[in-house]
């Protein structure tokens, strides 16, 4: 391997001890650093001596010329950056072939980090009014003189803002003993100093990456949050937005090889990828596949060949992408280095790339890579920069509902974390939208946000199976967080089923009178709250909901709250909005309610409602949501939704029947009854 010192303006950084002790440069050359401090606050400062090296050997030049000859260069390397690529890739291959595999990967990672820190202004900005919080504790690796970290210790940050650290996003290992966590029994040992050899290998990998990059501090939840104490967990969990957003970068571990299940027939278990597996995968050739004359016909054919042979590498989604906590960990991190069995991947607000494409993926050729949705959302949350298409309130609310839809599909070891694991995203979103939120709903969008439905029915075999932990999450029925299944906000007509539209056309049928929600004292998993809605309320037999042009979707609450509509004599229907995408396809979207406090756990009980309905209802009566009802406007079966064209009685006291022919009668048959033109309905 040929290594020579270069002018600091055009060299690449490598650890001093990587190159060995021969021909050691002068002290001034060793400690020369290229760090741009202009306008970005704290620059990234590696805590070790650096060498400036170059290897623009024939191998990289030969590769570039070969790509140019085959007309592939424009797809893989940005025009004008061929020389940059040649120097970086040449040194990378030289280190790799000399047996310095980890150092070769570190070189690429350092390049990504330096490019982002020095040349991506959007990755340095913060939304107006955002005040970051430091974690209470960090892991200190000691003064770094080699890549081997033998002992770590936990330190208190005491509010100092000058710590540069790596945050870690991972799935907790299956076998993580209490001696490998910070708890009351291990606290003193960790604060004095703890041998790395006694920790999980995943943590040792993390410390090695940090040491290679010269970063002396690391944040890992199992070691920086006191386990087994709700008080510390609540205090530190509320800082997640700052913990990940304020880190130098987040180290995210993807899936490693499948491990067999504990019992025969059990699905395989996925441990996180080890560092050595990612390093091995990074040795893949720059170009995959064998190009033929047939593939050289035109640019479209060349692109198809490149894509078919895996030459546009992307991070494969794995188990960590199904994990609830990882949702905000990824969204709130300015920079993410993913360690996967396919190699290393880098994501920030300005760049998505892979180890075999060190200068970035050429994203202009495929919709997959054009300004990825995650990058747009990350830019909004981390910088406050709002794109034109979401600048209006309606666009912001729509974006939030899309966030909820995706988040609700994540899995949790403990269902009680379902709201707290989204708190960081809520905090960031609030700096942009500047209004209060209530259990995942924004004040200006409450009525529309009430119209959610369970995207997986409670009796379906693939219902999410969550731990019945104690204390379980207790949330008012009007919040999407009250159900365990994924939720959806799509507005679809009963005759369309689940058609998706990019633009909503909505008319509200009710008024919001008030909303409140709060955490119960002494708990972080029990919430109370009420939504008060003014609108027309209809009492109806559940069987009447199953008519042509109607669709009812039950809420899948906890298994102890399962019930069948057939066991209820009556339910209540409260229309919230009317929507449609054509004159012929208009529908009402209504909440299905029951009286609050009814025991739905006893399957043999028949619930009976008040018989003096004509005398008026108790104004303090409260309701619980149990489902969503959608009915076609043209075939609404005499349901009075406070529509002047339909309700001709000024007092709206008409007793309506749902006869087989849909004709209204003057006698009560028990199927439907209007309860007054409008009233305030309190939902808990």
N, C-alpha and C positions, 0 to 999 in steps of 0.2 A: 504494500500500500504506500503510495506516494503522498505525503502530507507536507505542506509548506505554509509558512506564515504569509499572510496577506495584509494589505491595507484594511483597517477595520471597517471601512465603508462598503467593502464588497466581499467580505469573508463570511463563513458560516461558523456558528459556535458549536464547540464540542467540549465536554468536560476535560480538564487538564489531565486527570489520571487515565482517561481513555487512551490517549496516545502513547502512554508509557513514559519512561524517564529518559530515553535517549534524546540527545540534542535539545535539552530543556531550554525554552526561550527565556528571555530576561524577565525579571519580576514585573517590569512595566508592561510588557507584552502580555503576560499571563493575566493581569488584572484589568486589561483594557476591556471596556464593555461598550456595546452600542445600544444605548437606551434613549429613546426620544421622550423628553419630559414635557413636551409642549401641550398644555391645556387639558391633560387627562388625569389630573390629580396624582395619586400615588402611582409611579411607574412600577412595573414588575421588575424586581431586583433579585436575581438569583444569588444565593448565599454561598458561592464557591468560585474559585478561579476558573477562567475561561481561556480556551485557545481559539484563535481565528485560523481556520484551516480551509484548504481548497483542494479539490481533485476534479478537474475538468478533463478527465482522461478520455481516451478514444471510445470507451464503451458507451457513454452517454451521447457523444456526438454521432456515433454510428446508429444509435437508436433514433435520434432525431432525424437523421438523413433517411433512414428507412421509412419512418412515418411520413415524411414529406414525399418520398417516391411513390408510396402507396396511396397518396391523397387522404391520409388519415390524420395528419397533424392538426388540422383545424378543428377536428372533433375532440381532441384530447389535450392540447396545449394552447393556451391563449396566445394570439398573435403578438409578437414583440417580446415574449417572455421565454423564448427558447434558451437564451443564455442563462437566465436564472434557473430554469429547469435543469439544464445540463450540469451546472455546478452543484445544485442541491442533490439531484438524483445520483450524480456520479459519486459524490462523497458517501451518500447513503449506501450504495451498492458496495463501495470499497470497504466500508466498515463492516457490512454484513458478511461479505466474503472472507474477511479477515477474522471472523469469529466473534465480532463485537455486535451481536444481534440486538441486544437491548439498547446499546448506545446508538445504533443506527436508527431504531424507532424513536429514541429520545431526540435525536437530531430533527426528525420530521415534526415531532410534537412541539419542540422549541420554536421551530419556524412558524408553525400555525399560531402559537401563543404570541410570538413577537409581532407577526403581521397584524393580528387582531388588536393587540395593545397599542401599536404605534400607528396603524393606518385605517382603523375602523372607528371613526368618531361616534357612530350610532351605538356601538357596543360600550361606549364609556358614559353615555348620557343617562340621566335619571329624570323621571317625571317631576314636574314642579310640585313642591311641597312634600316630597318623599323624604323621610328621615330614617335612615337605616339603623338597625339595632345589631349589636354584636352578640354572638352567643356567649353564654355565661362561661363556658369552658372550651378549651382547645387541647389537642394532643400535641405535645412538644417533642420533636424528634432529636433535639440536641444540636450541637454545633456540627455541621456536616463536613466531614473530611473524606469520606468514602461513600459508596452507594449502599453500604450495609448499615442498617439501623438495628442495634442490638437491644436497646432499652428505650422505652418511651415513658413519659409521665404526663399526667393531666395537670393543667394549670388553669387558674381563674384569670379571665381577661381584665376584670376590674374596670370595664368601660373604656379601655384604651382602644383607639381606632387605628393603630398602625400595624395590626397583625395582617399578614398575607398568608392565606391558608387555602387548602384544597378541601372542598366538601365532597362527600361520597354518597352516591345513590346506588342501592343494591337491594337484593332480596336477602332477608336474614337467613343465614345458613340453617339447615335442618338441625344440625347438632351444634348448638352454641351454648356451652355450659355457663352457669352463673359466674364462674371464675373468669370468664372472658367478657363480662359486662361490668359496667360501673353500677354498683349497688351499695347498700349500707355496709355489707360485709367486706367488700373489696375497695371501698373508697380510699382508705389510708394507704393501701399498697399502691394504688394507681397514682396517688399524689406524691408518694416517695420515689417511685420509679418501678416500672414493670417490664420484665423480660419479654421481648417480642416473640421468642420461641414458644411461649405459653399461650399466645393468642391465636386466633383462627388464621390460617394461611392467607385468606383474602385481605386481612388487615396488613399482614407483612408485605403483600404485593403493593398495597397502597403506599406504604411507607417507602418502598423502594422507588416507586415512580416519583414521589415527592422529593426524595433525596437526589435522584438523577437530575431533577429540574431545579434543585437548590432551594426548595420551599420547605421551611422548617416546621410548619404547623399544618395540622389536618383536623377536620371535623367529621366524626362518625357518630351517628346517633347512639349506638349501643355503649359508647365510651364517653360521650359528652353530655348525655342526659341521664340523670339518676333513675335507674330502672326500679319499678315497684312502688313509686310514689307519684300519685296523681298530681300533687301540687307542683312538683318540678316539671313533670311532663306537660302540664297545662301552660306553665310559664315559658318553657323553652319551645314548645310546639307552636306557640303564637308568633315566634320569631322566624319561622321557616322562610318567609319571603326574603328576609334580610340575610339569613344564614347562607342560602344558596345564591342569592343575587349579589352578595358582597364578596363571594369567594373569587380567587384568581380564576379557577374553573371548577367544574364539577366532574369528578371521575365516576362514570356510570358503568357498571358491570352488566354485560349481557349474559345470555345463557351459555353454559359450558356443555360438555357431552351429557347425553341422557344417562341417568342412573336408574337401575331397576327399582321397582316399587318394593316396599317392605313386605308385602304379601303377594302371593301369586295372583295374577289378574289385575293388580293395581297398576294404574298408569305410571310411566316413568317419572322420576323426580328430576328437576333441573337445578343443579347447583350453578352458582355464578361462574363465569369464565375465569380461568386463571391467567395470570400475566404471561406465563411461558407459552400458553396455547395461542394467545393473540400474537406474540412475537413470531412464533412458527408460521402462522398464517400470513404474516406480513412479507414473507419471502416469495410470494407468488410473482410470476413474471409480469412485466408491465403490460404486455399484450397477450390476451387469451385467444386461442383458436388459430386456425390456419386459413389465411386469405387465399381465395382462388380467383381466377380470371372472371368467373361468373359473378363474384361478389364485387368486382371493380367496375361494374357497368355504369353506375351513376351514384351521386351522393346519397340518394334514398336507399339504394342497395347496400352501400357501405355502412350507413347508420344502422340498418337492420342487422347486418352481420355483427357489428360491434355490440349491439344490445343483446342479440341472441347468444353471444359467446361470453356474456358477463363482463363486458369492458366498461360498463357504467355502474360500478359497485355502489350499493346502498346498504345501509345498516338494516339487517334483518330484525324484524320485531320479534320479541320473545316474551318470556314470563314476566320480566320486569315491566313490560309495557301493559300488562294487565293489572298491575299492582296499584292500589289506590293512592298510596303516599307518593309513588314515583310520578304521578300526573303533575303535581305542582313542583316537584323537585326538578323536572325537566323544563317546564314552562318558565320557571323563575330563575333559571341559571343563564347567565349571559354567555357562557362558553361551556361546552360539554365535550369531554373526551370519552368516547365509548370504547370499552375493552370487550371485544367479541371474538368468537371462534373464527370469524372471517377477517380478523385484523383490527386495526384502529380506525375510528371515524371521528371527525371533528365537526361540530355544529356551533355556529354563533349567529348573530343577527345579520351578518354580512356574507357568510361563507358556509357551505356544506361540502365536505370533502372526505377522502379516504387515504389511507397510507400509501396505496399504490398510485394515487393521483395527488401528489403533494402540493401542487399549486391550485387545486380545486377541480371540481367536476365542471365540464363544459355544459352548462345548463340550458343553453338557448335552443337545443335541438329536440327536447322532449318535454311535454307538459309535466311529467313527473318531477322535473328538477327546477321548474320555473317558479321562483319566489314561493317556496313551499308554504302551505297554510300554517304550519307550526311556526315558521319564521315570522310571518305577518303578525300572528297573535303574540309571539314573544316580543316583537318590536313594540307593539302597543302596550303590553304590560310593563316592560322594562324601561321604556323611554317616554311613554305618554304620547308618542307620535301617532296620530289617527289618520288613516288613509281616507281618501275622498269618499269611498263607497260606504264607510261606516261612520262618517263624521256626524250624521244626524242621530238624534236619540234613538230613533227606530232601528237604525243600523247597529248601534251599540247594544241595544236590548236583544236584537236577533243574534248577535255574536255571543252574548252571554248565554242565551238559551242553547246555542250549539255547544258551548263549553259544558253546560250541565248534562246534555245528552251524552257527550263523550265520557265525562267523568263518572256518570252513573253506571257505566258499563265496567268499571274497575272493581277488582276484588279486594276485600279487606279480611285480615285475620280476625280483627275485632270490629264488629259493626258500629261500635260506639265512636270510632274514629271518622265516621262518614262525613261529618260536618267540619271537624277541626282540621282534617287533612286538606280542606279546600280554603282554609282561612287566609293563607298567604296570597292566593289568587284573588280572593275577594278584596283584600287590602290594596293590592296593586290596581285592580280594576276601579276601585273607589277613588283613587287619585286622579283618574281620567274622567269618570262619570260624575263625580262630586255629588252624590246623594246617598242616603242611608240604605242599607240592605237588611232584609229580614229573612233569615233562614234560607238563603240562596235566591231571594227575590229582591229586585230593586224597586224602590218606592214608586217610581214613575211607570212601572210596568207590571204592577201587581195583578190587575185583572187579566191581562194576557198570560201572565205566568201561572195563573191558577189553572189554565187549560192545558194540563199535562196528562199523559196517560201512561200506563204500564206497558212497556214494549215487550213484555213477556208475561203471560197470564199465570196466576198463582197455582193452577192445577197442572201446568205443563211440566213434563219430566225434566226439562233443563232449567228449572228455577234455580237461581243462585243459592248455594248452600253456604250459609255463613255461621260462624260459631255463635252459640247462644250464650254469649258472655254476660257477665254481671258487673256493674250495672249496664243493661242494654241501652241502646239509644232510644230516647223517648222524645218524639217531635210531634207538634200539632199536625192533624190529618191533612191540612191544606198544603203543607210543604211536600215537595218531591222527595225530601230526605226521609219522609215517614214510611217509605216503601223500600223493600230490599231489591226489587228488580230494576233493570234499566228503564229509564223513562224517555218519552218522546214528546216533542212539541209540534209535530207536523199537523197541519190543518187539512184533513182529508174528508171528502164527501162519502157518505155511506155507499153510494154507487161506484165510487172510485176506489174504495178500499184505501190502500196506503200510497196513493200518488203523492209525489213530492213536487213542491213549487218553490221557486227562488224568491218570489215576491208575494207578500201577504196583502189581502184586501179585507179589512176587518171593520165591523161596526159594533160598538159596545152596546150591550143590552142592559147593563147594570152600572151602578155608580159605587165607587169605593168610599165608604164612610170612615174607615179607620183601620189601622193595622198596628199590632204590637207583638213583640217577641223578646224573650229574655232567657238567660240561663238560670236555672234554679239555683238558689244559694247552696254552696257546698258541693256542687256537682259540675261536671263538664260533659255530661251525656244526657241530661234531662232538661228539656226546653219547654217553656209554656208560651202561649201566644194566641191571639184571636184576630181573625179578619172579619170586619163588618161590611157587608155588601148590601146595597139597597137595590131590590129588584123584585120581579114577580115570582112567587113561589107556588108550585103546583104539587098537590098530593096525588100519588098515582100508585096503582098496583104494579108490582115488579113485572108481572106477566105482560103488561101493556107496553113494556119497553121493547119487546121482541116482535116488532111489526115490520112490514116492508118499509124501507126508507129509514130505518132506525139502526143504531149500533150502540151497544153498551159495553164498556170495558171496565171490569172490576179492578179495584186497587188491591195489590198483593201485599197486604200488611204482614206482620210476623205470623208464623204458623199458629200461634195461640189465638189470633184474631181472624182466622179463616171462617168464612160463612158462605151460605148459599142464598141467593136472592129469593129462592122459592120458600125459604123459611120465614121471610118477612111478609107481613100483610100489606104494608105500604112503605114507600120511600118518598122522598121529596126531590123535585127537580127545580134547579135554579139556573136559568139561562144566563150566560156570561157574555157571549158575543155571537155575532152572526158573520159568516165569512163565505166567500165563494169566488171562483175564478171565471165564472161565466153566468149569464142571466138564467140559465137552466140548471145550474148546479150550485145552489145556495143551501147552507145548512146552519142550524143553531147548535152551539156547543154549550153543554149544560153540565153542572155538577150534580152528581147523585148524592143525596144527603140522608142521614138518619138522625134521630134524636141522640144527642150526646149522652154518654153514660150507659147506653144499652149494652147488655151482656151478650156479645156475639160469639162467645166462646162455647156456649152450651148448644150443641147441634140440635137438641130436641126441643128447644124453646121456640115458641111462636111469639114474636114481638107484636104487641098491639099498641096502637097510637090513640091519642085522645079522641073521644067520640063527639065532643062538643065543638067540633071544628067550625061550625057555622056561627058560633058565639064569639069567634076570634081566638087568637093564639096568645099564649103567655109571651109578653114582649121580651122577657129575659130568657126565653127558651134558646138553647144553643144546639148546634148541629155538628156532626162529624161527616167528613167526606168519605164515601166508600166507592166512588167510581166516576167515570165520565160518560155522558150520554150525548150522542150526536144524532140529529134528526133532520131529514130533508125538509126544507121550507115548504115545498109544494105538497107534501103528504104528511103533515105534522099531526094528523089524527085529533083535531079539536083541542090540542094543547094551547092554552092561552099564554102567550109570551109577551103580553103587554104591547101588542101590535094593534094600533088603532084601526087598521084595515081588517082586523080579524075580531077584536074584542069590541062589540058594539054596546055593551052595557057600561054606563058611566062608572058605576060602583064596582064593576067587575066581580059580582058575587054569583054569577051564573054557575050552576052546577052542571058539569058536562059529563057525558058518558062516552065511552069509546065502544060503540056498537060494532057489530061485524061489518056493517056497511059504512061506518065512519060518520053516521048522522048523529047530530046532537039531540039529546032528549032532556026533558025537564025533571026526570027522577034520577036519584042517585043510585048508581049500580055498583059503586065501590071501586071503579077503575080509575077515574081521574076527577080531581076537584081543584078549582082555582081558589087560592087562599087570600085574595085581595089584589088590588091593582099593583101596588108595590108595598114592600115592607123591608125593614132592616133585618137581615139574616146574619146571625153571629156564628161563625164557624171556628171550631177549636180543634 
